[in-house]
Amino acid sequence: LFRSASTAKTAAIAVLLYEIRIALLPFVFAIAVAFVLDPVIKTLQRRLESPRWPIAAALYLLLLMLLGAVGYWIFTSAVPAVMHIVAHAPDILRHFLSEIMGNKGITIFGQTYTADKVVAALGGMVAGMAGVTALERAVGLAVSVIFGTFLTLVLMPYFMISAPRLAAGSIWLLPAERRRSVQDLLPKIIPMLRRYLIGLGIVVIYTVVVAWIGFGPIFHLPYAVLLAIVVGILELIPVIGPFLSATIVGVIAIQEQGIIAAVLLFGFAIGLRLSIDN
């Protein structure tokens, strides 16, 4: 009976966590940052012979300054590019379809489809789907992103300062018979998990930098900064992410420079993908 009750309790907790998974993201991000920075804080504590909270607070302020600089750079570089793409989306799509279908279009079952007809039909579909519901969803998403970002920034110093106490307390949430085995296993798991999280960050930074070099100085694509950021973020999504990034870059290349440039750029994306995997 005790095991059945424990299993039912675990299942209930799992279902609850799944239902509130989106709300947990700020906590996950804040814990991940504190987890990665914990060795740095401990090293500075030993060398400076200082309590934990001043060092954690100083690192948090430095991190805020870095995030602010990155956010300003993204806002000044990427946001105008996004607005330009949204404003000229029909023209971009029309040029893309013209490269594929040709000026005369294609004929299917006796019906000729040109780029202008396809764009007009898609525009009508989008206009039909857009409305109060779509606007409400967009506003709700924006509010969620803003609130989630603010909550993450608020939680980060708390976890950075209180990490050892929270970690020790979380052990006591486990059943008594499991605590010893978990304590023996944690020294093996924690370094691997920390290196994994650091590795993800390095992969994203590497991808953004190399992608920007390829998209900007080499291929001279517009929106090079925006494309590089998107490709770097998509690297966090297995399988689908690299495919989506290659597709987005290919569409931009076709509408700007033609099929040959898109093929070369797709080859560059494959090379970047292989370098990341290695």
C-alpha positions as CSV (number, residue, x, y, z in Angstrom):
1,L,0.0,0.0,0.0
2,F,2.8,2.4,0.8
3,R,4.5,1.8,-2.6
4,S,1.1,2.2,-4.4
5,A,0.5,5.5,-2.6
6,S,4.0,6.7,-3.4
7,T,3.6,5.8,-7.1
8,A,0.2,7.6,-7.2
9,K,1.7,10.7,-5.6
10,T,4.6,10.7,-8.0
11,A,2.2,10.4,-11.0
12,A,0.1,13.2,-9.7
13,I,3.1,15.5,-9.3
14,A,4.2,14.6,-12.8
15,V,0.8,15.5,-14.3
16,L,0.8,18.7,-12.3
17,L,4.2,19.7,-13.6
18,Y,3.2,18.9,-17.2
19,E,0.1,21.1,-16.9
20,I,2.1,24.1,-15.6
21,R,5.3,23.5,-17.7
22,I,5.1,26.9,-19.4
23,A,4.9,28.7,-16.0
24,L,7.9,26.8,-14.8
25,L,10.2,28.0,-17.6
26,P,11.4,31.2,-15.7
27,F,12.3,28.9,-12.7
28,V,14.1,26.5,-15.0
29,F,16.1,29.3,-16.7
30,A,17.0,31.0,-13.3
31,I,18.1,27.6,-11.8
32,A,20.2,26.8,-14.9
33,V,22.0,30.1,-14.6
34,A,22.6,29.7,-10.9
35,F,23.7,26.1,-11.4
36,V,26.3,27.0,-14.1
37,L,27.7,30.0,-12.1
38,D,27.9,28.1,-8.8
39,P,31.6,27.0,-9.2
40,V,32.6,30.6,-10.1
41,I,30.9,31.9,-7.0
42,K,32.5,29.2,-4.8
43,T,36.0,29.9,-6.3
44,L,35.7,33.7,-5.7
45,Q,34.4,33.0,-2.1
46,R,37.6,31.0,-1.3
47,R,40.0,33.4,-2.9
48,L,38.4,36.6,-1.5
49,E,37.3,35.0,1.8
50,S,33.9,36.6,1.4
51,P,30.4,35.5,2.1
52,R,28.4,34.2,-0.8
53,W,25.8,36.9,-1.2
54,P,28.2,39.9,-2.2
55,I,29.9,37.8,-4.8
56,A,26.6,36.5,-6.2
57,A,25.1,40.0,-6.2
58,A,28.2,41.3,-8.1
59,L,28.0,38.5,-10.7
60,Y,24.3,39.1,-11.1
61,L,24.9,42.8,-11.8
62,L,27.5,42.0,-14.4
63,L,25.1,39.5,-15.9
64,L,22.4,42.1,-16.1
65,M,24.8,44.5,-17.8
66,L,25.7,41.9,-20.4
67,L,22.1,40.9,-21.0
68,G,21.2,44.6,-21.3
69,A,24.0,45.2,-23.9
70,V,23.0,42.1,-25.9
71,G,19.3,43.1,-25.7
72,Y,20.1,46.6,-26.9
73,W,22.2,45.2,-29.8
74,I,19.4,42.8,-30.8
75,F,16.7,45.5,-30.5
76,T,18.7,48.0,-32.7
77,S,19.8,45.4,-35.2
78,A,17.1,42.7,-35.4
79,V,13.9,44.5,-34.7
80,P,14.1,46.8,-37.7
81,A,14.8,43.8,-39.9
82,V,11.8,42.0,-38.5
83,M,9.6,45.0,-39.2
84,H,10.9,45.2,-42.7
85,I,10.2,41.6,-43.4
86,V,6.7,41.8,-42.0
87,A,6.0,44.9,-44.1
88,H,7.4,43.4,-47.3
89,A,6.2,39.8,-46.8
90,P,4.0,39.6,-49.9
91,D,6.8,41.0,-52.1
92,I,9.3,38.5,-50.6
93,L,6.9,35.6,-51.1
94,R,6.0,36.7,-54.7
95,H,9.7,36.9,-55.6
96,F,10.4,33.5,-54.1
97,L,7.5,31.8,-55.9
98,S,8.5,33.5,-59.2
99,E,12.0,32.0,-58.9
100,I,10.5,28.5,-58.5
101,M,7.4,28.7,-60.8
102,G,8.7,31.1,-63.4
103,N,7.0,34.2,-64.8
104,K,4.3,32.1,-66.6
105,G,3.5,30.0,-63.6
106,I,2.6,26.3,-63.5
107,T,-0.5,24.5,-64.9
108,I,-2.2,21.9,-62.8
109,F,-5.3,20.1,-64.1
110,G,-5.8,22.8,-66.6
111,Q,-5.6,25.7,-64.1
112,T,-2.6,28.0,-64.3
113,Y,-1.2,29.3,-61.1
114,T,1.1,32.3,-61.1
115,A,3.0,33.8,-58.2
116,D,0.5,36.7,-58.1
117,K,-2.4,34.4,-57.8
118,V,-0.9,32.3,-55.1
119,V,0.1,35.4,-53.1
120,A,-3.4,36.8,-53.4
121,A,-5.0,33.5,-52.3
122,L,-2.6,33.2,-49.3
123,G,-3.3,36.9,-48.4
124,G,-7.0,36.2,-48.4
125,M,-6.6,33.2,-46.2
126,V,-4.4,35.2,-43.7
127,A,-7.0,38.0,-43.7
128,G,-9.8,35.5,-43.0
129,M,-7.9,33.9,-40.1
130,A,-6.7,37.2,-38.6
131,G,-9.1,39.0,-36.2
132,V,-9.7,39.6,-32.6
133,T,-8.7,36.1,-31.6
134,A,-5.3,36.4,-33.4
135,L,-4.7,39.8,-31.9
136,E,-5.6,38.5,-28.4
137,R,-3.1,35.6,-28.8
138,A,-0.4,38.0,-30.0
139,V,-1.0,40.3,-27.1
140,G,-1.1,37.4,-24.6
141,L,2.1,36.0,-26.0
142,A,3.8,39.4,-25.7
143,V,2.6,39.8,-22.1
144,S,3.7,36.3,-21.2
145,V,7.2,36.9,-22.7
146,I,7.6,40.2,-20.8
147,F,6.3,38.7,-17.5
148,G,8.4,35.5,-17.9
149,T,11.6,37.6,-18.6
150,F,10.9,39.8,-15.6
151,L,10.3,36.8,-13.3
152,T,13.5,35.1,-14.5
153,L,15.5,38.2,-13.7
154,V,13.9,38.4,-10.3
155,L,14.5,34.7,-9.5
156,M,18.1,34.6,-10.7
157,P,19.7,36.4,-7.7
158,Y,17.6,34.4,-5.3
159,F,18.9,31.1,-6.7
160,M,22.4,32.4,-7.1
161,I,22.6,33.4,-3.4
162,S,20.6,30.6,-1.9
163,A,21.7,27.6,-4.1
164,P,23.6,25.6,-1.5
165,R,20.8,25.9,1.1
166,L,18.1,25.1,-1.5
167,A,20.0,22.1,-2.8
168,A,20.5,20.7,0.8
169,G,16.8,21.2,1.6
170,S,15.7,19.6,-1.6
171,I,17.4,16.3,-0.6
172,W,15.1,16.1,2.4
173,L,12.1,16.1,0.1
174,L,13.1,12.7,-1.0
175,P,12.0,9.5,0.8
176,A,14.5,8.6,3.6
177,E,15.5,5.4,1.9
178,R,16.5,7.2,-1.3
179,R,18.5,10.1,0.1
180,R,21.8,8.2,0.6
181,S,21.8,6.8,-3.0
182,V,21.0,10.2,-4.4
183,Q,23.7,11.9,-2.4
184,D,26.2,9.3,-3.7
185,L,25.1,9.8,-7.3
186,L,25.0,13.6,-7.4
187,P,28.8,14.2,-7.5
188,K,28.8,12.1,-10.7
189,I,25.8,13.7,-12.3
190,I,26.3,17.4,-11.4
191,P,29.6,18.0,-13.3
192,M,28.2,16.2,-16.4
193,L,25.0,18.3,-16.3
194,R,26.9,21.5,-15.8
195,R,29.2,20.8,-18.8
196,Y,26.2,19.9,-20.9
197,L,24.5,23.3,-20.1
198,I,27.8,25.2,-20.8
199,G,28.1,23.2,-24.0
200,L,24.7,24.3,-25.2
201,G,25.6,27.9,-24.6
202,I,28.9,27.6,-26.5
203,V,27.1,25.9,-29.4
204,V,24.6,28.8,-29.7
205,I,27.3,31.4,-29.5
206,Y,29.5,29.6,-32.0
207,T,26.6,29.2,-34.4
208,V,25.5,32.8,-34.2
209,V,29.1,34.1,-34.8
210,V,29.9,31.7,-37.7
211,A,26.4,32.2,-39.3
212,W,26.8,35.9,-39.2
213,I,30.2,35.7,-40.9
214,G,28.7,33.6,-43.6
215,F,25.5,35.5,-44.1
216,G,27.0,39.0,-43.8
217,P,30.6,39.4,-45.1
218,I,30.6,36.3,-47.4
219,F,27.1,36.1,-48.9
220,H,26.0,39.7,-48.2
221,L,22.5,38.8,-47.2
222,P,20.2,41.4,-45.7
223,Y,19.1,40.8,-42.1
224,A,22.4,38.9,-41.5
225,V,22.2,39.7,-37.7
226,L,18.6,38.5,-37.4
227,L,19.2,35.4,-39.5
228,A,22.3,34.5,-37.4
229,I,20.4,34.9,-34.1
230,V,17.5,32.8,-35.4
231,V,19.8,30.0,-36.6
232,G,21.6,30.0,-33.3
233,I,18.4,29.7,-31.3
234,L,17.0,27.0,-33.6
235,E,20.1,24.9,-32.9
236,L,18.6,24.2,-29.5
237,I,15.8,22.2,-31.2
238,P,17.0,18.7,-32.3
239,V,16.5,17.7,-35.9
240,I,13.7,20.2,-36.7
241,G,15.8,23.2,-35.7
242,P,18.6,22.9,-38.3
243,F,16.0,22.0,-41.0
244,L,14.0,25.2,-40.2
245,S,17.1,27.4,-40.2
246,A,18.3,26.1,-43.5
247,T,14.8,26.6,-45.0
248,I,14.5,30.2,-43.7
249,V,18.0,31.1,-45.0
250,G,17.3,29.5,-48.4
251,V,14.1,31.5,-48.8
252,I,15.9,34.7,-48.0
253,A,18.7,33.8,-50.4
254,I,16.3,32.9,-53.3
255,Q,14.3,36.1,-53.1
256,E,17.5,38.2,-52.9
257,Q,20.0,36.5,-55.2
258,G,18.4,33.6,-57.0
259,I,18.6,29.8,-57.0
260,I,22.4,29.5,-57.3
261,A,23.0,31.6,-54.3
262,A,20.5,29.6,-52.4
263,V,22.3,26.3,-53.3
264,L,25.6,27.7,-52.2
265,L,24.1,29.1,-49.0
266,F,22.5,25.7,-48.3
267,G,25.9,24.1,-48.7
268,F,27.3,26.6,-46.2
269,A,24.5,25.7,-43.8
270,I,25.4,22.0,-44.2
271,G,29.0,22.8,-43.5
272,L,28.1,24.8,-40.4
273,R,25.9,21.9,-39.2
274,L,28.8,19.4,-39.6
275,S,31.1,21.7,-37.7
276,I,28.7,22.0,-34.9
277,D,28.3,18.2,-34.7
278,N,32.0,17.8,-34.5
